[in-house]
Structure formats: C-alpha cells, structure tokens
Amino acid sequence: MAAVKLDDIRVEPLNTNHNFSEFYCTSDDLNDFIRNDALREQECMLSRTYLFSYEEEVVGFVSLSADSVGAPKLRREDVVRKKSSDRPAYSVLPCVLIGRLAVAKKYERQGIGKYILNWAIGLITNVVCKSVGCRYITVDPKTESLQFYTESGLGFTQMEAFKPGRPETRYYINLYKLLND
Ligand SMILES: CC(C)(COP(=O)(O)OP(=O)(O)OC[C@H]1O[C@@H](n2cnc3c(N)ncnc32)[C@H](O)[C@@H]1OP(=O)(O)O)[C@@H](O)C(=O)NCCC(=O)NCCS
C-alpha cells in the first residue's frame, strides 16, 4: 500500500450516510463506538464526531465534547489564581474533551493520528476558544496510546491524583499556555 498523502485527507462531520462496516482499528471499544454509538451521541448533543477520509475510505475519526475540570486536578502552575491572593479563583474550569480518537489499523504510523490531533486542536483554538470560554483540552488515553499524546510536543500533562498512590489516568493541555508562551 502506497503512503498516504496527508494533504489529500478530507474531513467531514459524521452523518447518517456513513458506513463503518469496513473500519477497523486496534481498539474494540472504539470500533464499537464508531459503529454503534457515535451517531446517537451526536444526535443527543453529547459529542460531535469528525471523519477523516483518504481516497474515499475512512482512515480515522475524532469526537469532541464540552467538559469541565476541577482545579485540584491541575498542576499548581496551570490553575487560574485570584488577583489578590494565591488561592484558586475557580473550583471548576471549562475544557474540551477529546473523547475518542482512532486511526484504522492498516493506516497506523503514517502521521494520520498526529494530523487528526492537530486538526482538533486547530478547531478548538480557532473556533471554540474564539466564541466560548475554554482553557484546557482533556483526554483519557489508553495505556497503549499514551506515548502518542505525551510525545506530541503539545504539552499534555498528567492530572494530579486525588488520592495518593492512585495516579490519574487523564491528561490535559493548558491552552492559555500553548497560545501565549
Ligand atoms: C494511537 C493512534 C491514534 C496513533 O495513530 P497513528 O496514526 O498511528 O499515529 P502517528 O503515526 O500520527 O504517530 C505519531 C507519533 O505518536 C507516537 N506513537 C503513535 N503510535 C504509537 C505506539 N503504538 N507506540 C508508541 N508511540 C506511538 C510516535 O511518537 C509517533 O511518531 P513516529 O511514528 O514518528 O515515531 C492509533 O494507533 C490508534 O487509533 N490506536 C487505537 C485507538 C487508540 O488507542 N486511540 C487513542 C485512544 S485515546
């Protein structure tokens, strides 16, 4: 199979005409999501899913939802503080959750996951953040895909654990830092 030309990847929102019988990624959970749950979730306004196609074939997808993050789960330097003191100004802060992200197994390790992640961050920073307050991006990586996020160079940081000895599985990007540093 020839290498995918990233410039030729097409993005479109999920709709009722899409068929995923041929789509297969290495996560059963994500195969089940795109086949059985994505459209229903979208119709219920719980998430929006975007499909990435190459030569008429779906090669990956991402789904996004509005979410919130508790200040105690953020690193000290990422918390918004009161002007007059060092105390957190808000106990809960707005974010977008990258709920699902997958690339078809036969197209893995060609940069498509990175392309999808960058596209999602572009949408969040250029559209969401310019119309709705949103300071963080969150994600709950599967163990086997952790490196994909941590080595992206985008500043994914592990959330603080609520209980000692029980590390958080969620990661986040501080968009304020990403856009202003
Ligand atoms: C994780 C996933 C999205 C990566 O997609 P991909 O198109 O293969 O990723 P890319 O080619 O863009 O990889 C970019 C970088 O991420 C890292 N990476 C990607 N897959 C990796 C893996 N399996 N192990 C270690 N590092 C990995 C590498 O640093 C890679 O750069 P390199 O190829 O130059 O070394 C894809 O493997 C997938 O869909 N897996 C199953 C579903 C899943 O786990 N989704 C994430 C759930 S939150």
The ligand as a MOL file (V3000), in Angstrom:
LIG
                    3D

  0  0  0     0  0            999 V3000
M  V30 BEGIN CTAB
M  V30 COUNTS 48 50 0 0 0
M  V30 BEGIN ATOM
M  V30 1 C -2.9640 5.9080 18.9250 0
M  V30 2 C -3.2770 6.1180 17.4270 0
M  V30 3 C -4.3950 7.1350 17.2880 0
M  V30 4 C -1.9960 6.6450 16.7410 0
M  V30 5 O -2.3040 6.9210 15.3780 0
M  V30 6 P -1.1640 6.8850 14.2730 0
M  V30 7 O -1.7050 7.4640 13.0170 0
M  V30 8 O -0.5890 5.5370 14.1750 0
M  V30 9 O -0.0960 7.8580 14.9290 0
M  V30 10 P 1.0110 8.7360 14.1820 0
M  V30 11 O 1.5470 7.9950 13.0010 0
M  V30 12 O 0.4880 10.0930 13.9180 0
M  V30 13 O 2.1430 8.7890 15.3080 0
M  V30 14 C 2.6730 9.9990 15.8050 0
M  V30 15 C 3.6280 9.6640 16.9300 0
M  V30 16 O 2.9090 9.1310 18.0560 0
M  V30 17 C 3.7210 8.1200 18.6930 0
M  V30 18 N 3.0400 6.8180 18.5630 0
M  V30 19 C 1.9860 6.5000 17.7670 0
M  V30 20 N 1.6080 5.2130 17.9520 0
M  V30 21 C 2.4550 4.7060 18.8940 0
M  V30 22 C 2.5830 3.4300 19.5090 0
M  V30 23 N 1.7860 2.4090 19.2070 0
M  V30 24 N 3.5670 3.2580 20.4280 0
M  V30 25 C 4.4130 4.2820 20.7350 0
M  V30 26 N 4.3320 5.5130 20.1670 0
M  V30 27 C 3.3670 5.7270 19.2720 0
M  V30 28 C 5.0530 8.1330 17.9840 0
M  V30 29 O 5.8920 9.0870 18.6400 0
M  V30 30 C 4.6740 8.6210 16.6020 0
M  V30 31 O 5.7270 9.2220 15.9050 0
M  V30 32 P 6.7190 8.3050 14.9950 0
M  V30 33 O 5.8570 7.3990 14.1620 0
M  V30 34 O 7.4620 9.3210 14.2080 0
M  V30 35 O 7.5440 7.5280 15.9810 0
M  V30 36 C -3.6400 4.7700 16.7360 0
M  V30 37 O -2.6250 3.8400 16.9760 0
M  V30 38 C -4.9670 4.1930 17.2060 0
M  V30 39 O -6.0130 4.5700 16.7030 0
M  V30 40 N -4.9040 3.2500 18.1600 0
M  V30 41 C -6.1190 2.5720 18.6490 0
M  V30 42 C -7.0830 3.5050 19.3070 0
M  V30 43 C -6.4620 4.3270 20.4090 0
M  V30 44 O -5.7270 3.8380 21.2520 0
M  V30 45 N -6.8080 5.6240 20.3640 0
M  V30 46 C -6.4300 6.5850 21.3670 0
M  V30 47 C -7.4460 6.4910 22.4440 0
M  V30 48 S -7.4890 7.8650 23.4350 0
M  V30 END ATOM
M  V30 BEGIN BOND
M  V30 1 1 1 2
M  V30 2 1 2 3
M  V30 3 1 2 4
M  V30 4 1 2 36
M  V30 5 1 4 5
M  V30 6 1 5 6
M  V30 7 2 6 7
M  V30 8 1 6 8
M  V30 9 1 6 9
M  V30 10 1 9 10
M  V30 11 2 10 11
M  V30 12 1 10 12
M  V30 13 1 10 13
M  V30 14 1 13 14
M  V30 15 1 14 15
M  V30 16 1 15 16
M  V30 17 1 15 30
M  V30 18 1 16 17
M  V30 19 1 17 18
M  V30 20 1 17 28
M  V30 21 1 18 19
M  V30 22 1 18 27
M  V30 23 2 19 20
M  V30 24 1 20 21
M  V30 25 1 21 22
M  V30 26 2 21 27
M  V30 27 1 22 23
M  V30 28 2 22 24
M  V30 29 1 24 25
M  V30 30 2 25 26
M  V30 31 1 26 27
M  V30 32 1 28 29
M  V30 33 1 28 30
M  V30 34 1 30 31
M  V30 35 1 31 32
M  V30 36 2 32 33
M  V30 37 1 32 34
M  V30 38 1 32 35
M  V30 39 1 36 37
M  V30 40 1 36 38
M  V30 41 2 38 39
M  V30 42 1 38 40
M  V30 43 1 40 41
M  V30 44 1 41 42
M  V30 45 1 42 43
M  V30 46 2 43 44
M  V30 47 1 43 45
M  V30 48 1 45 46
M  V30 49 1 46 47
M  V30 50 1 47 48
M  V30 END BOND
M  V30 END CTAB
M  END
